[in-house]
């Protein structure tokens, strides 16, 4: 199993920046995919950005050029740098890990961190 702990959410004005952190309970080098999702009230959870163990990054269209996913392997931590924030970025942001244990694949989620962007 992998435990994930997010931090870094908060309240920011439009145009501002925040950096979210997600610390895993084990080496992220052994995790197939680390990702950030978000879910606003009344909406489905959506993928924001992902980072494979092979170093491939992927972003949802609405955040391209504004958000950057990165990782620090020595700290078992994945980051989401969010710049030029917009009110529509307001959501509960979740860290996600997809990893193999033997022949099976598993999904772990953090508890979420709230990001609120005011006008």
C-alpha positions as CSV (number, residue, x, y, z in Angstrom):
1,X,0.0,0.0,0.0
2,X,0.9,3.6,-0.5
3,X,-0.2,6.4,1.8
4,X,-0.3,9.9,0.3
5,X,-0.4,13.2,2.2
6,X,-1.2,16.4,0.4
7,X,-0.4,19.9,1.5
8,X,-0.2,23.4,0.2
9,X,-3.7,24.4,-0.6
10,X,-5.2,27.7,0.4
11,X,-6.9,30.8,-0.7
12,X,-5.4,32.9,-3.4
13,X,-6.5,35.8,-5.7
14,X,-6.9,35.3,-9.4
15,X,-3.5,35.5,-11.1
16,X,-1.7,34.2,-8.0
17,X,0.3,31.0,-7.5
18,X,0.2,28.0,-5.2
19,X,2.4,24.9,-5.0
20,X,0.8,21.6,-3.8
21,X,2.9,18.8,-2.4
22,X,2.1,15.1,-2.2
23,X,4.4,13.0,0.0
24,X,4.2,9.2,-0.5
25,X,4.9,6.6,2.1
26,X,7.4,4.8,-0.1
27,X,9.8,5.5,-3.0
28,X,7.9,7.1,-5.9
29,X,10.4,5.5,-8.2
30,X,8.4,2.3,-7.6
31,X,5.1,3.9,-8.4
32,X,3.9,3.7,-12.0
33,X,2.0,6.9,-12.2
34,X,1.7,9.9,-9.8
35,X,-1.1,12.3,-10.6
36,X,-3.1,15.2,-9.4
37,X,-6.9,15.2,-9.8
38,X,-9.4,17.9,-8.8
39,X,-13.1,17.9,-8.0
40,X,-15.3,20.9,-7.7
41,X,-18.7,20.7,-5.9
42,X,-21.3,19.1,-8.2
43,X,-18.7,18.1,-10.8
44,X,-16.9,14.9,-11.6
45,X,-13.3,14.4,-10.5
46,X,-10.9,15.2,-13.4
47,X,-7.3,14.5,-14.1
48,X,-5.2,17.7,-13.9
49,X,-1.7,16.4,-14.4
50,X,0.2,13.1,-14.3
51,X,3.8,11.9,-14.2
52,X,4.9,8.4,-15.1
53,X,7.8,6.6,-13.6
54,X,9.4,6.9,-17.0
55,X,9.2,10.7,-16.8
56,X,6.3,11.3,-19.2
57,X,4.1,14.3,-18.1
58,X,0.6,14.9,-19.2
59,X,-1.7,17.8,-18.5
60,X,-5.4,18.5,-19.0
61,X,-5.9,21.2,-21.7
62,X,-7.2,23.9,-19.3
63,X,-4.0,24.0,-17.2
64,X,-1.4,23.6,-19.9
65,X,1.1,26.5,-19.7
66,X,0.0,27.4,-16.2
67,X,0.6,24.2,-14.1
68,X,3.7,22.2,-13.8
69,X,4.0,18.7,-12.2
70,X,7.4,17.7,-10.9
71,X,8.9,15.3,-8.4
72,X,11.7,15.0,-5.9
73,X,12.6,11.4,-5.7
74,X,14.8,11.9,-2.6
75,X,11.8,13.2,-0.7
76,X,9.2,10.8,-2.2
77,X,7.2,13.9,-3.1
78,X,5.4,15.1,-6.2
79,X,4.5,18.8,-6.6
80,X,2.0,20.7,-8.6
81,X,3.1,24.3,-9.3
82,X,0.1,26.3,-10.2
83,X,0.5,29.8,-11.7
84,X,-1.9,32.3,-13.2
85,X,-4.7,30.8,-11.1
86,X,-8.3,31.4,-12.2
87,X,-11.5,31.2,-10.2
88,X,-12.4,28.1,-12.2
89,X,-9.4,26.3,-10.7
90,X,-11.2,26.3,-7.4
91,X,-11.5,22.7,-6.3
92,X,-10.5,20.0,-3.9
93,X,-7.2,18.7,-5.3
94,X,-6.3,15.0,-4.7
95,X,-3.0,13.2,-5.2
96,X,-3.2,9.8,-6.8
97,X,-0.8,6.9,-7.1
98,X,-1.1,3.9,-9.4
99,X,1.3,1.1,-8.5
100,X,1.9,-2.5,-8.9
101,X,2.1,-5.0,-6.1
102,X,3.0,-8.4,-7.5
103,X,0.8,-9.0,-10.5
104,X,-2.0,-6.6,-9.4
105,X,-2.3,-2.9,-9.9
106,X,-3.7,-0.6,-7.2
107,X,-4.9,3.0,-6.8
108,X,-4.2,5.1,-3.7
109,X,-5.7,8.6,-2.9
110,X,-4.7,11.3,-0.6
111,X,-7.3,13.1,1.6
112,X,-7.4,16.2,-0.6
113,X,-6.3,19.8,-0.2
114,X,-8.6,22.7,-0.9
115,X,-7.6,25.4,-3.4
116,X,-9.8,28.5,-3.6
117,X,-9.2,31.2,-6.1
118,X,-11.1,34.5,-5.6
119,X,-11.9,37.1,-8.2
